[in-house]
């Protein structure tokens, strides 16, 4: 580029990142991203953001139950990756962290230098209040964002 800014792009993506939460649309997004990574011959980063209960809003039992459920989803995702990644022929890695999905996906996309982000369409009515994850990622304006229905 002539203006001196650094360009991450190449002739194809060097890493595709997909955000998953165990929902139907996020699993469809993971399938789409896996196919895209295979066709582009690039690695795939699967990011799962566990929800962190607010200490004052939950009792200890509810917080523990949420943690166990999140661990279960992460274990299932790793199992799916271990089962399906060899047939894709691409390097697939799972990254798990706790926090707001937007912040976690954004941080991993920046740290891993993702060239594209794929997410599933929101199935929640609550996204109308705070904005959907996809909309927030698009507004961040750092990567092409593909939303899978």
Secondary structure, 3 states (H helix, E strand, C coil): CCCCCCCCCCCCCCEEEEEECCCHHHHHHHHHHHHHHHHHCCEEEEEEEECCCCHHHCCHHHHHHHHHHHHHHHHHHHHHHHHHHHHHCCCEEEEEEECCHHHHHHHHHHHHCCCEEEEECCCCCCHHHHCCHHHHHHHHCCCEEEEEC
